[in-house]
Amino acid sequence: MNRYPAWKYLLVLAAVVIALLYSLPNLFGEEPAIQVSATRGQTDIGTLNRVEEALKRAGINYTGGLLDNTGAKIRFADTETQLRARDVAQKELGDTYTVALNLLPSTPGVLRAVGAEPMHLGLDLRGGVYFLMQVDTRAVLKKAAETSAEDLRRALREAKVRYAAVSRLDSGAVDVVFRDAAERDKGRDVVRKELRDLQVEEIQRGSEFVLRTRLSEAALLEKKKFALEQNMTALRNRVDELGVAEPVIQQQGQDRIVVQLPGVQDTARAKEILGRTATLEIYLVDEENAAMAVTGQAPIGSKIYHYRDGRPILLKNRLIYSGDNIVDAAPGFDSRTNQPIVSITLDARGAAINQRVTGENVNKRMAVVYIEIKSEPKLDANGKPILDASGREERVSHRVEEVITAPVIRQQLGKRFQIEGIGSAKEANELALLLRAGALAAPVGIIE
């Protein structure tokens, strides 16, 4: 009979006990929870307390709450309570917070105190995060009409054809108004030669000679296809930024995208990053009529925007350039003020426009507008989501426009510049991520 020293038996026993101790968390399973994270800035203890108070007022019981570096998390006994709590929390916090469903380990505090955590299994064993996203094709058509209007102005201007006005219709068509038939005929020839994707129709409207243009069906289908492909590329870039291993991003049907993220624990951040349609647009400030911003009535050719603190500002309608011209974006800190900034690098077209416009408007102000498309469930009179024929939630999109900063142009700018006025380093990081990954060609809503 083999005999070993007592210390060897004790060593084996200690190893077995430690192995059992650290494997115990896998036996406790998971609890349904909601995860709350701020879209800008940090989620603090005040946010957690606010959600807990709202749940108490609604008579919803929860089993615990905690705050960590990914946000506030609140546990529940069952999924029905979890779903009710999600709706209450989102209503209480509004659009400035993301409320996502999550599963948290039920590991007792004693085990967590010694660092015992459950194993994070892969998609084949545990699953991950699954999104079914719908592309808003109406926004594609609207953007196509805006582009057509700008192309028409440019082509007619370069051909020296005089026109009275260019206006975009709700149907997606664009009307060009001329003062006489001869100029309209010149305009028609320019459109047919330079803009072959446009169908042209001549209309007489009183004393006005109108050229009505609209994109052909083939061009519209191509733009929808391109928007879907660009969205998939942008989503892949965003997933790469999240650091997810072996994600699945694929097309479903004509206007839907499936995203599967194995092993993702921070579902709120994944939802926030993937679902946000964020971009920048640059406009000149209407200095001559600046006082009219307070009255709420903008003159023709200008529009009232607001800073994030609610202050109004009047900007000219003419878009200088947008996020489509951004090729790189990096977060950082200003060396003079130590405030968060995002350094922007433009493509050749954007750099040329930036150089020309800033050179012509030194000592005037130029505004950076942050634009985000948010998608929400469509609610009935009782506040419950409306379902379509397939049983999915109907969703509505709304456009959020905020002026980040409107500095004075001190000198001619070129390919690179920086955005100031950003609230926190976290916001700078996320804005840079979204711009670097590429703007979504059209808004997407998470429907599953």
N, C-alpha and C positions, 0 to 999 in steps of 0.2 A: 504493500500500500504506500503510495507516494504521500509524502508529508512536506509541507512548505512552511517557511517561517510565518508567524502570525501577521507580520506587517504586510505580506503579500496578499493574504486574505482580506485584510482591512482595506488595502489599496483597490482591489477588485470590487469590494462592497461599496466603497466611496464612489468609484466610477459608475457603478450601476445606479446608485442613488441619484447622482448628479444627472445621468442620462434620463432617468425617469422624471426627475424634477423638471427638466427643460423640455420634455416631450409632453408633459401634462397639458399645456395650453392648447394643444391640438384636439383635446377631448371636450373642450367647453363650447365649441362652435362659435357662431356669430349672432349678433343682435341687429335688428334693423335700426337705422339712425338717419338723421339729416345732418348735412354738412353745410355750414354757412361761411362764405368768404367774401370779402369786400372786393368789388371790381376795381377800386382804386384805394391805395393806402393799406393799412393793416386792420385786421379784425381783432378788436380788443375785448377785455372782460365786460365792458359796457354793452357790447353787442350781444354777448352770451346772456347777460342778465335781462336785456330787453326781450330776447326771444323767449326766455323762460317765463317772464311776466305775461307775455302774450299767450303762451300756452296755458298758463294758469287761468287767465281770464276766459279762455275758450273751453275750460274744463277738460283739457287733454293731459293725461298723466304721462310722465316720462321717468325713466329709471336712473338717469344720470346725465351730467353734462361736463364737458372738459374743453379746454382751450389749448391748442398746440400751434406749431408753425404753419400748418395748412389751413387753419381756421377754427371756428367753433363747432363742436360736435355734440349732439344730444341723442341719447339712446331711448328706445321704446320697446315695449313688450311684444308687439306684433306689427305686421306690415300695414294693417288697416289704420292703426293709430299713427304710424309713420307718414302715410299719405295725407291724412288730415292735418298733421303738424306741418308738413311741407307747405300746404296751401296757406295756413295761418301765418307761418314765418315769412313767406314771400309777400303776403299782403301787408304785414307789419313793416318790413324793411324796404320794400319798393325796389326800383330798378338798380339802385346803387350796390346791391348785394346779390350774389348767386346762391341759391338754395338748391342743393342736390341730394338725391337719395344715396344712401351708402350702407355698407355692412361693416360693423366694428367687432373685433374679437371680444368674446365674453370672458376673457382671462381675468381671474380675480386679482385684486390689487396687490396681494402678497406676492404672487408670482411675477407680476409686472415690476415690482420693486427690486427684484433680483435679476431683471433683464430677461425673464422667460417670456418669449413671444411665440405665437403659432407660426408655422411655416407658410410662406406665401407660395401657393401652388400655381401652376401654369394654367393657361386657358383650357387645356384638355381635362384638368382635374377640378379646378375651382371656378374657372371662368374669368371674365374681366369686365370691361365696360363696352357696351354695344350701343351705337348710335345709328338711327336711320334718319337721314337729313334730306330735306326737300329744298330744291333750288327754286327761288322765286323768279319765274320766267317773265313776269310782268315787269320787274325791274330791269331785266335784260332789254326788253323792248323800249322802255323809257330811256335807258342809257343810249341805245342805238339811235333813237330819235334826236337826242341831244347832240350826239356826234354828227349826225347828218346835218343838223342846223348849222353847226360850226363849220363843217366842210363846205356847205353851200356858201356861207359868208366868205370863206377864204377863196374858193374858186371864183366867185363873182368879182371879188375885190382884185384878185390877180389878173383877171381878164378885163378889168376896167368897165364892168357892166354896172350901171347905176340901178339901185333898187331902193324901195321905200322902207321895207321892213321884212324881217324873217321871224315867223312865229310857229311854235310847235303846238299841234292839236292833241287832244286827249286820245284820239284814235291811233296815234303814232305817226300820222302824216305831218309834213312840214310845209307851210305856205310861205311863198316868197311873193311879195307885192311889188309891182312895177307901176310906173305912172303912165306908160304908153306901151302899145303893142310891139313897137320896134325893139324896145329894150327887153321885153318879155321873150321875143323870138331869139334875141342874142343869148339871154339867160338859158333858154331851153337848149340851145346848141351847146353851150358850155357844160350843162349838166349831163347831156347825153355823151359828150366826149370825155369829160373828166370823172364823172361819178356814175359809172355804168351799172352799179347795183341799185340805183334809184329808178323807179318808174315815174313818169312825168305825165301830168294831166293839166290842160289849160282851162282856166275858169274865168268867167267875167262876173265881177261882183260890183255892181253899180258903175262908178267911174274908175274902179281899180282893175288892173290886169294882173291876175293871180296865176302863179305856177305852183301847183300842188304836187309834192313829191312824197313817195313812200318807198320803203325797202321792198324788194321783190321777195316772194315766198322762199326762194332758194337762199337768198341772203339772210333772211330771218332764221331759217333752219340752221344755217352755218353759224350764226352768232349764238344761238342757243347751245349748239354742240360745243362751240369754243368755250362758252361760259362754264359748261359742265366740266370740260377737261381742265380749264384753268382752276376751277374750284378744287378739283381733285388734286392737282399739283400743289396748290397752296395748302390744302389740308395735310398732304404728305410732308411738306416742309414744316408745318406746325407740329406734327406728330414727332418728327425728328428732333425738334427743339425740346419736346417733352422727354425725350430719351426713352421711348418705348421700344422694346425689342419685338421684332417680327409682327408689326401691325398689319391689319388687313384693311385696305381702302379700295372699294370697287363700286362700279356703277350698277344701279338697279333701276330698270325701266328707262324712261326718257328724261326724268328730272330728279332722280333720287340717288343718294350716295350712302353706302353702308360703310361704317367705320367700326372696327373691332380693335380694342386695345387690351391685350392680355396682361394680367397682373397689375393693372393700374389701381392704386389705392385712393389717390386724391381725385375723386370723381368730379368734385366741384371745379377744380382748376382745369381738368380736361374739358369739361362742358363749356367753361368760360372761354378758353383759348380757341377751341374748335368752332364754337357757335358764333363768335363775334365777327362781324363784318366791319372792320375798322380801316379807315384810310384818312388821308389828309387832303385838303384842298386849300389853295392859296389864292387870296383875293386882295385887291387894293382897298384901303379904307376910303370912303366917300368924305373927304375932308370938308368940301364946300357945304354939304348939308348935314354935318355931324350932329348939329343941335336937334334935328328932326328925329333922331333915334329915341329921344325921351318921349316924344308925342305918340309914338306907336304907328305913325303913318310915314311910309317910305316913299320918296319920289320915284318917278319912272327911271328904271335902270339901276336901282339899288334895292337892297333888302336888309331888314333888321335882323341881326344875330344877337346872341348873348354870351357873355363870359360865363365861366363856371360858377361865379358867385352871383349871377343874375343880372349884372350890369349890361345895358343894351349898347350895341355898337352898330353903325351903319356901314355896310360894305357894298362895293359895286358888284353888279351881277356877273361881270365878265370873269370867267375862270382863267387864272393865269396858267397853272399846271396842277396836277393832282398826284395821288399816290402811285398811279401807273408809271410815273416818271422816276420813281425812287428805286435805285438799284441796291442800296445798302443803308442800314440804320444801326447805330451803335449807342448804347446808353453810356453815360459818364457824368462827370461833375465839372461845373464851370470853375476854372482856375482862379477867377477873381472873387466870385461870390460863394463858391462851394455848394451851389444849388444843383439839383439834378437837371441834366439836359439830355437830348437825343441828337447825335450828330448824323446829318443826312447827306448822302451822296446821290446826285442825280445822273440820269443817262444823258447822252449827247443832246437830245432834243430839249429835255428839261433844263439843262445847263445853258443852252443858247437862249431859251425864253427867259430864264432867270437873269441872265446877264443883260439882255436887252431891256426888260421891264425895270429892273433895279437901277440900271444906268439912266433911264429916262425919268425916274421918280425919286432921285436922291432928296433926302429930308422930308419925304412923305412916309406914310405908314403902310405896312403890308401885314395882313392878318393871316394867321395859320388856324384853319378851322378843322377840328377833329370831328369826324362823321362816323357814326355807328348805326347799323340797322339792327334793331332788337325785335325778336319774335316772341309773341305771347299767345297763350290759348285764348280762343274766342269764347266769351262767356255769355250765358243767357241771363234773363232778368233776375234769376235767383243766385247768380254768381257761380254757376256750375259750367264746366267746359262743354261746348257744343261738339258733338261727334258727327263725322260725315257718314256716308253710306257704308264705308268699310269698317266703321267702328273706331277710326282714329280721330284724335282731337283736331278740330279746325283751328288754324292759327292766323293771326294778323300781325303785320309788320309795321313798325313805326320808325321814323328816322330821327335820330338824336344828333343835333348839330351844336357844337360848343366851340367858342373861340378860346384857344389855348393862350395865345399871345398876339399882340399887334404892335411890334416894335417899329421905331423910326429907321428908315433905310439910311445908314450913315455913309455907305459907299457902294459901289457896284459889286454885286455878288456873282459867283460863278457856279462851279460844279458842286461845291460843298458849302454847307451852312449848318447852323445848330438851332434847335428849338428850345426855348426857355419857358419858364412859367409852369413847369410840371410839378405836381404836388409832392411826389415821393420817389425814392429810388426804385421801389417796386413798380410803380406806374411807368417810370422810364424804361425799365426792363421789359415790361409787357408790351408797351407801345413799340419799342424797337423790334421785339420778336414778331409782332403782327406785320409791321411794315417790311421787315427783312424777309419774312416767309412769303410775302406777296399778298396783295389785297385780293379778297374774293371778288370774282367778276360779277357776282350777283348775291344777294342775301340768301342765307340758308337758315331754315328753321328745324330744330330737333323735334321730330314728331314721334319717335319711339326711343 
